[in-house]
Each structure stands twice: as structure tokens, then as C-alpha cells.
């Protein structure tokens, strides 16, 4: 009888346009329409766009506060588009990463009044080593060689802050096998979009906004011998090529070993092919280091002598193809990749010469010249200095120049500790076959990016940065995930 009394007659419920018969809803819609009209009349299209942006921001804050985990997904998405959007709407979009990270922390803070937040999950050796690194970067404020606090503020974000803020959040919010699956799907879709945008530039040319960016200085490094180095919506061609090669390695491994789900296997294979195609059209020689070292790392993780020998033969064959043949020399992309294997290549000699100069300069500066002393930030804030006018090219050379031999030594030890932990878990701890494949893919991808970062400053830039942080966390929590999977199969 209760069920009958609680039954709702669908013919007595307003739906569709009939909902507007409710005066409260009708009044709200009319007020909104009137407000939009006034905004357009008073401020024009720009004001209307700003109004929509305000509504979007309010909706974003609401979603993140209600479901903080969505903030992690948004962070990954934003990492891919944050640089490219500045070519269309000039603004300091990089600070939106900071804003989103702070917003997620605020959401967890207020949620903590109603529910206990499991901050203990962030207690990990990974959190410790990145916190020590962040502490050293904070000490750089007192570096007697540093000449600009503004340069420090902008540069330290990609070097340490984003990593330090992201990793505890990932431990707390993004820590399940289902989250790892979601990560691969979101990453794969964004990578495909990146390649499609790159193909548009490669085949049809750049749009007017991208042309303006090239005219304002981007052409110096992205138009070589009259040919475009494709950059998609990334910061530059180097970041695009390395990021797509990263996707090629990770998703190639996933595609090779995925069983029982043809749709997912096909998706992984498509992402891998799109990634390697993006790497090729980027014209970035350093990107080839990603599949090279990623492949070597994969052979090590397999612990199989036959596979190791076959893989070694394949890698030697690739080296011979690029370094000792002229096959495919008519193709501009292959021709440019081939120069990466030439020890006498002109740009390599310039890099080595710059490193000699830096070695002499930094010999008496063990803490470096100060975070932000080199590269774009150096040119912007301290253009008169030696470091600002000496190209670093490499991510590690930049870390060395900014933080000195002390900083570089710790930074490299930290990266190898993280990579070694992931590799150890794959080789000796994980029992679940699919989880082992997933973590293997992340370890190989990280190894490749670490190698590519010697040639270009890719490690701390978006989207590679956020992809690395997520990868690191899953490498460290993989034994716990494995234990849960093992319990579920008993």
C-alpha cells in the first residue's frame, strides 16, 4: 500500500516546455536572458565571452568542490591545452594550473569538515624526495647569485612546485586501478587530438593565430630551411615530438599485451600509431630518444634473454638505418631525424661549446645562478646576465645552471630513485599480469622522457609534467593495487 501511495503519476508531472509553467523557473530564465542581453548591449562580444567565462568558472568551482577527483582529470586536460590557448587568447594561462591545484586543496579542506580526508595515503618515499627537492628550490631564494625573485617565482613552478603539489593529491584522490584505466583513456584521447592538430599544420598549414605566433619569434626555431617544425597546440615542436613519442611507447606496450578486449586493444594501437606519427612530423630529432631508451628499458623489464637479444638486434638495426645508410633521405622528416645520429652535426657542436662555457662559469657556483636565471625567464627578467644569454637547450643543463651541481646531483638521484622503484616493482613485486603491463608502460615512458630531456627541456613542461607525476604515483602504489587485485581473484 505504501508503494502505491508513493507512486508518482507521470501524467501529473511537468516535463519539457511544461516546466516553464512553474513561475519560479520562468522568472529565473527571464532574469538570465535579461542579464545576458544587458551584458551584450553594454560590453559587446568581449563582455559576453567574459560573462560566459564567469559562468564556466562558477560551474568549475562547484564541480571540483563536489567531486575533487574531477579536478585531477581537469588538470590533465588543462596540461595539454594551457600553452596552445595562449596563441588565441593572450593571457597568463600557465597560472591556471596553479589556480586549479589550489582549488582542489581548498575543496579537500572544506570536505574535511564533513568527512575525514585520507591524507595518510600521501605518506610515501616519493612525497619525501619531492618535498626535499622543493625545499632546496625554496632555499634558492637566498642564493647570492640570484638576481630576480620574479624569475624564481615563474620558473620554480615547473621545476618543483607543480610536482610537489600534485603528488600528494594524486595519492589521496587518484589511487585506484579504475583511476589508472581512466588515466590511459583520457591521455590517449588527448594525444590523438594533439596528433590531429599537428597533421592539420603539417598538411594544411598554420592558422592565422599560429602564424602570428611564428611572426613574433616562433619562426626562428620552427621554420627551418623553409619547412615547418610541427608544434600542434603544445609549447613548441620539441615538446610535441617528445610527448607524442611518449604516447607511442606507452600505448604501444599496452596494445601489444592487452588481452580479451579487442576495442581497447585497437584503441591503444591507434594511439600508439598516432603518437609515433606525431613524433615523425614534429621534426624533433631528440624525440627519437623516447622510443630508443623506452625500448631498452622494456627489454630489461622483461628479464627474457631471447627477447633481450631480439630487441637488441632491432635497436642496432634502427641505429644502422639512421647513422650508416641514406635510405629514405628524400623524406624531410627522416632526413632531420638522421642528423641526431651525426656526432659532427653543427647544432650539437654549439650545444657542447655552450656546456663548456657553463662548466667554467658554474665551477665556483655550486648552487648555480638562481632559479629562473636561464632561458625565457632569464631573458625576460635578467637579460643582461651571462646565464640569460647562454642557451641551455637541455632540461638537465637548465637545472644545472639554475641550481648548480648540488641541485643537479640531487635531481638526477631523485629521478633514478623513482624510476628504479617502478622498475623493481615490475620485475619483482607485481603478480597481476595486466597491472604489470600498465606499470611497465609507465616506467618505459618515463625512461624515454628522461633521455629526451637531455636534448630538450621537456620534463618540466606541460603536458609531460603532469603525465610524469601521475606515472610516478602509480609506480609507487602499484604493490597495493596488486594486493587488492590478488584478493579479488581468490
WODA-V773649 format. One record per residue. N is the residue number from 0. RES is the residue in one letter. PHI is phi in radians with two decimals (none if undefined). PSI is psi in whole degrees, -180 to 180 (none if undefined). Layout:
BEGIN
[[N:RES:PHI:PSI] [N:RES:PHI:PSI]]
END
This chain:
BEGIN
[[0:X:none:-40] [1:X:-1.05:-44] [2:X:-1.04:-38] [3:X:-1.17:-41] [4:X:-1.17:-33] [5:X:-1.45:-6] [6:X:-1.16:136] [7:X:-1.81:124] [8:X:-1.35:117] [9:X:-1.09:-22] [10:X:-1.38:-11] [11:X:-1.77:4] [12:X:-1.87:131] [13:X:-1.28:137] [14:X:-2.51:163] [15:X:1.02:-136] [16:X:-1.16:-21] [17:X:-1.13:-22] [18:X:-1.07:-26] [19:X:-1.23:-10] [20:X:-1.18:-19] [21:X:-1.30:118] [22:X:-1.10:-34] [23:X:-1.11:-46] [24:X:-1.15:-43] [25:X:-1.07:-43] [26:X:-1.13:-40] [27:X:-1.09:-43] [28:X:-1.13:-43] [29:X:-1.12:-41] [30:X:-1.11:-42] [31:X:-1.10:-45] [32:X:-1.08:-43] [33:X:-1.10:-41] [34:X:-1.12:-44] [35:X:-1.07:-42] [36:X:-1.08:-45] [37:X:-1.10:-42] [38:X:-1.06:-45] [39:X:-1.14:-43] [40:X:-1.13:-42] [41:X:-1.39:-36] [42:X:-2.10:-9] [43:X:1.38:-164] [44:X:-1.13:-40] [45:X:-1.06:-43] [46:X:-1.13:-38] [47:X:-1.12:-42] [48:X:-1.08:-42] [49:X:-1.08:-38] [50:X:-1.11:-45] [51:X:-1.10:-38] [52:X:-1.08:-38] [53:X:-1.14:-44] [54:X:-1.07:-43] [55:X:-1.08:-42] [56:X:-1.12:-41] [57:X:-1.13:-43] [58:X:-1.11:-39] [59:X:-1.11:-46] [60:X:-1.06:-42] [61:X:-1.07:-47] [62:X:-1.11:-45] [63:X:-1.15:-39] [64:X:-1.19:-35] [65:X:-1.39:-41] [66:X:-2.28:83] [67:X:-0.97:-29] [68:X:-1.08:-31] [69:X:-1.09:-25] [70:X:-1.10:-33] [71:X:-1.17:-44] [72:X:-1.07:-44] [73:X:-1.09:-35] [74:X:-1.10:-42] [75:X:-1.13:-45] [76:X:-1.11:-46] [77:X:-1.07:-36] [78:X:-1.00:-34] [79:X:-1.33:-35] [80:X:-1.85:-9] [81:X:-1.09:-34] [82:X:-1.40:-46] [83:X:-1.11:-34] [84:X:-1.16:-25] [85:X:-1.16:-21] [86:X:-1.27:-22] [87:X:-1.79:-40] [88:X:-2.24:93] [89:X:-1.03:123] [90:X:-3.01:160] [91:X:-1.33:68] [92:X:-1.13:-23] [93:X:-1.01:-31] [94:X:-1.22:-14] [95:X:-1.16:-29] [96:X:-1.10:-46] [97:X:-1.03:-46] [98:X:-1.06:-43] [99:X:-1.17:-41] [100:X:-1.07:-45] [101:X:-1.11:-40] [102:X:-1.07:-42] [103:X:-1.12:-42] [104:X:-1.11:-40] [105:X:-1.11:-41] [106:X:-1.05:-43] [107:X:-1.19:-36] [108:X:-1.07:-48] [109:X:-1.27:-33] [110:X:-1.13:-28] [111:X:-1.09:-20] [112:X:-1.25:-29] [113:X:-1.79:-34] [114:X:-2.31:147] [115:X:-1.33:123] [116:X:-1.49:127] [117:X:-1.35:65] [118:X:-1.11:-22] [119:X:-1.07:-22] [120:X:-1.15:-22] [121:X:-1.43:-3] [122:X:-1.32:105] [123:X:-2.74:153] [124:X:-1.00:-30] [125:X:-1.12:-46] [126:X:-1.06:-38] [127:X:-1.12:-49] [128:X:-1.20:-36] [129:X:-1.30:-27] [130:X:-1.23:-39] [131:X:-1.08:-42] [132:X:-1.08:-43] [133:X:-1.10:-39] [134:X:-1.06:-41] [135:X:-1.14:-39] [136:X:-1.14:-37] [137:X:-1.12:-39] [138:X:-1.09:-24] [139:X:-1.11:-18] [140:X:-1.03:-34] [141:X:-1.59:3] [142:X:-1.05:120] [143:X:-1.09:-19] [144:X:-1.46:-20] [145:X:-1.19:138] [146:X:-2.10:-1] [147:X:-2.64:117] [148:X:-1.23:-30] [149:X:-1.14:-43] [150:X:-1.08:-42] [151:X:-1.03:-46] [152:X:-1.04:-48] [153:X:-1.24:-42] [154:X:-1.31:-36] [155:X:-1.19:-17] [156:X:-1.12:-50] [157:X:-1.30:-28] [158:X:-1.30:-38] [159:X:-2.55:-39] [160:X:-1.10:-49] [161:X:-1.05:-41] [162:X:-1.11:-46] [163:X:-1.14:-38] [164:X:-1.37:-36] [165:X:-1.28:-43] [166:X:-1.07:-46] [167:X:-1.07:-38] [168:X:-1.07:-41] [169:X:-1.17:-41] [170:X:-1.04:-39] [171:X:-1.45:-39] [172:X:-1.84:-31] [173:X:-2.15:73] [174:X:-2.40:21] [175:X:-2.04:162] [176:X:-1.03:-37] [177:X:-1.12:-35] [178:X:-1.17:-38] [179:X:-1.11:-42] [180:X:-1.08:-43] [181:X:-1.08:-42] [182:X:-0.98:-46] [183:X:-1.16:-38] [184:X:-1.15:-49] [185:X:-1.08:-46] [186:X:-1.04:-46] [187:X:-1.05:-45] [188:X:-1.11:-45] [189:X:-1.14:-36] [190:X:-1.15:-41] [191:X:-1.08:-44] [192:X:-1.05:-40] [193:X:-1.07:-42] [194:X:-1.17:-40] [195:X:-1.07:-42] [196:X:-1.14:-40] [197:X:-1.10:-40] [198:X:-1.13:-37] [199:X:-1.04:-44] [200:X:-1.17:-40] [201:X:-1.15:-43] [202:X:-1.64:-39] [203:X:-1.90:-12] [204:X:1.67:172] [205:X:-1.42:160] [206:X:-1.50:174] [207:X:-1.03:-35] [208:X:-1.22:-41] [209:X:-1.20:-34] [210:X:-1.12:-39] [211:X:-1.08:-41] [212:X:-1.09:-41] [213:X:-1.12:-42] [214:X:-1.15:-27] [215:X:-1.50:7] [216:X:2.37:-20] [217:X:-1.11:-26] [218:X:-1.13:-25] [219:X:-1.02:-35] [220:X:-1.93:-7] [221:X:-2.07:-2] [222:X:-2.12:102] [223:X:-2.02:122] [224:X:0.93:39] [225:X:1.37:6] [226:X:-2.05:137] [227:X:-1.32:132] [228:X:-1.56:112] [229:X:-1.16:134] [230:X:-2.16:-6] [231:X:0.94:-136] [232:X:-1.82:23] [233:X:-1.56:176] [234:X:-1.16:-35] [235:X:-2.87:175] [236:X:-1.14:-34] [237:X:-1.09:-45] [238:X:-1.17:-41] [239:X:-1.09:-48] [240:X:-1.10:-45] [241:X:-1.18:-41] [242:X:-1.13:-41] [243:X:-1.25:-36] [244:X:-1.13:-38] [245:X:-1.01:-48] [246:X:-1.10:-39] [247:X:-1.04:-44] [248:X:-1.17:-52] [249:X:-1.08:-51] [250:X:-1.33:-24] [251:X:-1.12:-43] [252:X:-1.15:-43] [253:X:-1.07:-42] [254:X:-1.16:-38] [255:X:-1.11:-35] [256:X:-1.99:4] [257:X:-1.28:131] [258:X:-2.13:146] [259:X:1.43:-7] [260:X:-2.35:93] [261:X:-1.11:-37] [262:X:-1.12:-46] [263:X:-1.19:-40] [264:X:-1.06:-43] [265:X:-1.13:-40] [266:X:-1.07:-48] [267:X:-1.04:-43] [268:X:-1.11:-40] [269:X:-1.16:-42] [270:X:-1.07:-42] [271:X:-1.08:-47] [272:X:-1.13:-42] [273:X:-1.10:-38] [274:X:-1.10:-48] [275:X:-1.18:-33] [276:X:-1.15:-43] [277:X:-1.06:-41] [278:X:-1.02:-44] [279:X:-1.14:-46] [280:X:-1.33:-14] [281:X:-1.18:-23] [282:X:1.22:20] [283:X:-1.69:112] [284:X:-1.16:-39] [285:X:-1.12:-22] [286:X:-1.15:-23] [287:X:-1.16:-18] [288:X:-1.15:-26] [289:X:-1.15:-56] [290:X:-1.17:-28] [291:X:-1.12:-57] [292:X:-1.32:-33] [293:X:-1.05:-39] [294:X:-1.16:-42] [295:X:-1.10:-42] [296:X:-1.10:-39] [297:X:-1.10:-42] [298:X:-1.10:-37] [299:X:-1.16:-44] [300:X:-1.13:-31] [301:X:-1.22:-24] [302:X:0.91:38] [303:X:-2.16:116] [304:X:-1.05:-43] [305:X:-1.08:-48] [306:X:-1.13:-38] [307:X:-1.08:-42] [308:X:-1.18:-46] [309:X:-1.08:-43] [310:X:-1.12:-41] [311:X:-1.07:-42] [312:X:-1.09:-42] [313:X:-1.09:-46] [314:X:-1.14:-37] [315:X:-1.11:-39] [316:X:-1.09:-42] [317:X:-1.10:-43] [318:X:-1.08:-46] [319:X:-1.08:-41] [320:X:-1.00:-47] [321:X:-1.42:-38] [322:X:-1.57:-25] [323:X:-2.29:15] [324:X:-2.33:170] [325:X:-2.05:19] [326:X:-1.12:131] [327:X:1.33:15] [328:X:-1.11:-21] [329:X:-1.25:-17] [330:X:-1.53:124] [331:X:-1.08:-37] [332:X:-1.18:-45] [333:X:-1.14:-40] [334:X:-1.06:-42] [335:X:-1.25:-41] [336:X:-1.03:-37] [337:X:-1.10:-30] [338:X:-1.15:-19] [339:X:-1.16:-18] [340:X:-1.75:7] [341:X:-1.72:110] [342:X:-1.18:-15] [343:X:-1.77:10] [344:X:-1.05:138] [345:X:-1.04:-46] [346:X:-1.18:-31] [347:X:-1.14:-41] [348:X:-1.13:-36] [349:X:-1.13:-42] [350:X:-1.07:-45] [351:X:-1.11:-37] [352:X:-1.16:-42] [353:X:-1.10:-38] [354:X:-1.17:-33] [355:X:-1.12:-43] [356:X:-1.09:-44] [357:X:-1.13:-37] [358:X:-1.05:-44] [359:X:-1.16:-41] [360:X:-1.18:-40] [361:X:-1.50:-7] [362:X:-0.99:-35] [363:X:-1.80:12] [364:X:-2.28:77] [365:X:-1.11:-20] [366:X:-1.76:10] [367:X:1.35:-170] [368:X:-1.64:2] [369:X:1.87:139] [370:X:-1.09:129] [371:X:1.60:7] [372:X:-1.32:-21] [373:X:-1.97:175] [374:X:1.12:-151] [375:X:-1.08:-39] [376:X:-1.20:-38] [377:X:-1.10:-44] [378:X:-1.10:-34] [379:X:-1.38:-43] [380:X:-1.83:-30] [381:X:-2.36:61] [382:X:-1.16:-12] [383:X:-1.54:-7] [384:X:-1.56:163] [385:X:-1.12:-46] [386:X:-1.15:-37] [387:X:-1.14:-26] [388:X:-1.84:13] [389:X:-2.06:116] [390:X:-1.15:134] [391:X:-1.68:-34] [392:X:1.07:-56] [393:X:-1.46:144] [394:X:-1.07:-43] [395:X:-1.22:-36] [396:X:-1.16:-36] [397:X:-1.12:-46] [398:X:-1.05:-42] [399:X:-1.07:-48] [400:X:-1.14:-41] [401:X:-1.37:-38] [402:X:-2.04:-2] [403:X:1.40:-178] [404:X:-1.16:-29] [405:X:-1.13:-49] [406:X:-1.12:-45] [407:X:-1.11:-42] [408:X:-1.07:-48] [409:X:-1.12:-42] [410:X:-1.05:-45] [411:X:-1.17:-41] [412:X:-1.06:-40] [413:X:-1.09:-47] [414:X:-1.10:-44] [415:X:-1.20:-32] [416:X:-1.11:-45] [417:X:-1.13:-48] [418:X:-1.09:-43] [419:X:-1.11:-37] [420:X:-1.11:-45] [421:X:-1.07:-44] [422:X:-1.14:-41] [423:X:-1.08:-44] [424:X:-1.07:-42] [425:X:-1.12:-45] [426:X:-1.37:-30] [427:X:-2.26:-13] [428:X:-1.99:-42] [429:X:-1.33:136] [430:X:-1.88:-35] [431:X:-1.19:125] [432:X:-1.07:-46] [433:X:-1.25:-40] [434:X:-1.08:-39] [435:X:-1.07:-40] [436:X:-1.13:-44] [437:X:-1.08:-46] [438:X:-1.24:-35] [439:X:-1.01:-44] [440:X:-1.06:-43] [441:X:-1.17:-41] [442:X:-1.11:-45] [443:X:-1.13:-39] [444:X:-1.10:-43] [445:X:-1.13:-42] [446:X:-1.04:-43] [447:X:-1.12:-43] [448:X:-1.17:-38] [449:X:-1.05:-40] [450:X:-1.21:-44] [451:X:-1.13:-26] [452:X:-1.23:-13] [453:X:-1.23:-33] [454:X:-1.59:-27] [455:X:-2.47:159] [456:X:-1.47:65] [457:X:-1.66:-27] [458:X:-1.07:-45] [459:X:-1.60:1] [460:X:-1.60:158] [461:X:-1.49:146] [462:X:-1.56:-5] [463:X:-0.99:-39] [464:X:-0.97:-55] [465:X:-1.17:-34] [466:X:-1.12:-37] [467:X:-1.15:-43] [468:X:-1.12:-43] [469:X:-1.10:-43] [470:X:-1.05:-45] [471:X:-1.02:-46] [472:X:-1.09:-44] [473:X:-1.20:-30] [474:X:-1.06:-39] [475:X:-1.39:-33] [476:X:-1.62:1] [477:X:-1.01:-37] [478:X:-1.08:-38] [479:X:-1.17:-42] [480:X:-1.08:-40] [481:X:-1.11:-42] [482:X:-1.08:-41] [483:X:-1.15:-41] [484:X:-1.15:-38] [485:X:-1.13:-39] [486:X:-1.14:-39] [487:X:-1.20:-22] [488:X:-1.62:-9] [489:X:-1.34:none]]
END
